[in-house]
Amino acid sequence: MGQGGLSLTFRSARPEDMAGIVATSAETGWEQLSAREREGVTPEDFAARVAGMFHHALSAPGGALLVAEDSGKVVGYILFCLQPNNLTGRLEGFFFDQFVEPEYRHRGLAQELNARAMERCAGLGATGVSLLIAPHNGDSQKAARRSGFKVERLIFSRPL
Ligand SMILES: CC(C)(COP(=O)(O)OP(=O)(O)OC[C@H]1O[C@@H](n2cnc3c(N)ncnc32)[C@H](O)[C@@H]1OP(=O)(O)O)[C@@H](O)C(=O)NCCC(=O)NCCS
């Protein structure tokens, strides 16, 4: 598939991809935590929870880790599954994490991963799809808006 002049292959992640992807997710995910969330948690604790998140997502209905590959190297991924909407109970897709290697950004790769994940979720009966983005993550918000996502709810938090 052509992506801004690149020739990429899209496929499901293989067992040998997992360690690198989970490490990337833990590193980038740490950057998404608020100061409140980081307090009392080490990056190592967080990495263990991220590994648990992958396990949870991939064990859930419709759980999938789709990767984009360039000449045998994973250059992007998206992790998602199906789950009932908390309020309505209707089956929806949930995107846990998405990543594109810095040198592959700004070429529409996140759009392609989103489109493929949405197609997969819709094919399994999902009526919508959601994801959570930190308020400071402008690139991710732009990518989501480009893929047709709109803000439906805001999460307010505070320390106690
Ligand atoms: C968020 C992230 C996945 C976005 O990846 P991306 O591939 O650069 O995002 P997009 O697919 O939206 O890229 C669109 C950009 O490519 C450009 N583009 C070029 N060709 C395009 C095409 N064929 N289709 C769509 N956009 C194209 C767009 O104009 C846009 O440019 P801009 O960002 O300068 O406005 C990436 O920044 C990332 O991995 N961030 C770190 C991890 C992270 O924060 N993950 C999300 C956690 S919630």
The ligand as an SDF file (V2000), in Angstrom:
LIG
                    3D

 48 50  0  0  0  0  0  0  0  0999 V2000
   -0.2130   10.4420   16.8800 C   0  0  0  0  0  0  0  0  0  0  0  0
    0.5760    9.7730   15.7570 C   0  0  0  0  0  0  0  0  0  0  0  0
    0.2360    8.2830   15.7450 C   0  0  0  0  0  0  0  0  0  0  0  0
    0.1640   10.4110   14.4170 C   0  0  0  0  0  0  0  0  0  0  0  0
    0.8480    9.7330   13.3520 O   0  0  0  0  0  0  0  0  0  0  0  0
    0.8700   10.3320   11.8390 P   0  0  0  0  0  0  0  0  0  0  0  0
    1.0170    9.1760   10.9050 O   0  0  0  0  0  0  0  0  0  0  0  0
    1.8630   11.4190   11.7570 O   0  0  0  0  0  0  0  0  0  0  0  0
   -0.5850   10.9580   11.7450 O   0  0  0  0  0  0  0  0  0  0  0  0
   -1.5590   11.1720   10.4910 P   0  0  0  0  0  0  0  0  0  0  0  0
   -1.8690    9.9270    9.7760 O   0  0  0  0  0  0  0  0  0  0  0  0
   -2.7350   11.9280   11.0170 O   0  0  0  0  0  0  0  0  0  0  0  0
   -0.6670   12.0750    9.5920 O   0  0  0  0  0  0  0  0  0  0  0  0
   -1.2950   13.1190    8.9690 C   0  0  0  0  0  0  0  0  0  0  0  0
   -0.2580   14.0830    8.5100 C   0  0  0  0  0  0  0  0  0  0  0  0
    0.2520   13.5400    7.2980 O   0  0  0  0  0  0  0  0  0  0  0  0
   -0.0870   14.4250    6.2060 C   0  0  0  0  0  0  0  0  0  0  0  0
   -0.3990   13.5440    5.0930 N   0  0  0  0  0  0  0  0  0  0  0  0
    0.4380   13.3500    4.0460 C   0  0  0  0  0  0  0  0  0  0  0  0
   -0.1040   12.4690    3.2230 N   0  0  0  0  0  0  0  0  0  0  0  0
   -1.2950   12.0740    3.7450 C   0  0  0  0  0  0  0  0  0  0  0  0
   -2.3040   11.1540    3.3450 C   0  0  0  0  0  0  0  0  0  0  0  0
   -2.1930   10.4490    2.2180 N   0  0  0  0  0  0  0  0  0  0  0  0
   -3.3890   10.9850    4.1220 N   0  0  0  0  0  0  0  0  0  0  0  0
   -3.5160   11.6770    5.2750 C   0  0  0  0  0  0  0  0  0  0  0  0
   -2.5690   12.5700    5.7140 N   0  0  0  0  0  0  0  0  0  0  0  0
   -1.4720   12.7610    4.9530 C   0  0  0  0  0  0  0  0  0  0  0  0
   -1.2370   15.2750    6.7430 C   0  0  0  0  0  0  0  0  0  0  0  0
   -1.3030   16.4970    6.0830 O   0  0  0  0  0  0  0  0  0  0  0  0
   -0.8350   15.4220    8.1840 C   0  0  0  0  0  0  0  0  0  0  0  0
    0.2030   16.3750    8.3150 O   0  0  0  0  0  0  0  0  0  0  0  0
    0.3350   17.3180    9.6390 P   0  0  0  0  0  0  0  0  0  0  0  0
    0.3390   16.4120   10.8630 O   0  0  0  0  0  0  0  0  0  0  0  0
    1.6080   18.0270    9.4320 O   0  0  0  0  0  0  0  0  0  0  0  0
   -0.8890   18.1990    9.6270 O   0  0  0  0  0  0  0  0  0  0  0  0
    2.0970    9.9810   15.9500 C   0  0  0  0  0  0  0  0  0  0  0  0
    2.3530   11.3550   16.0980 O   0  0  0  0  0  0  0  0  0  0  0  0
    2.6760    9.2280   17.1340 C   0  0  0  0  0  0  0  0  0  0  0  0
    3.0300    8.0370   17.0260 O   0  0  0  0  0  0  0  0  0  0  0  0
    2.8070    9.9000   18.3180 N   0  0  0  0  0  0  0  0  0  0  0  0
    3.4130    9.2970   19.5060 C   0  0  0  0  0  0  0  0  0  0  0  0
    2.5530    8.2350   20.1180 C   0  0  0  0  0  0  0  0  0  0  0  0
    1.2250    8.7500   20.5620 C   0  0  0  0  0  0  0  0  0  0  0  0
    1.0900    9.8530   21.0650 O   0  0  0  0  0  0  0  0  0  0  0  0
    0.2030    7.8940   20.3610 N   0  0  0  0  0  0  0  0  0  0  0  0
   -1.1630    8.2080   20.6980 C   0  0  0  0  0  0  0  0  0  0  0  0
   -1.4640    7.9120   22.1190 C   0  0  0  0  0  0  0  0  0  0  0  0
   -3.1780    8.3120   22.4500 S   0  0  0  0  0  0  0  0  0  0  0  0
  1  2  1  0
  2  3  1  0
  2  4  1  0
  2 36  1  0
  4  5  1  0
  5  6  1  0
  6  7  2  0
  6  8  1  0
  6  9  1  0
  9 10  1  0
 10 11  2  0
 10 12  1  0
 10 13  1  0
 13 14  1  0
 14 15  1  0
 15 16  1  0
 15 30  1  0
 16 17  1  0
 17 18  1  0
 17 28  1  0
 18 19  1  0
 18 27  1  0
 19 20  2  0
 20 21  1  0
 21 22  1  0
 21 27  2  0
 22 23  1  0
 22 24  2  0
 24 25  1  0
 25 26  2  0
 26 27  1  0
 28 29  1  0
 28 30  1  0
 30 31  1  0
 31 32  1  0
 32 33  2  0
 32 34  1  0
 32 35  1  0
 36 37  1  0
 36 38  1  0
 38 39  2  0
 38 40  1  0
 40 41  1  0
 41 42  1  0
 42 43  1  0
 43 44  2  0
 43 45  1  0
 45 46  1  0
 46 47  1  0
 47 48  1  0
M  END
$$$$
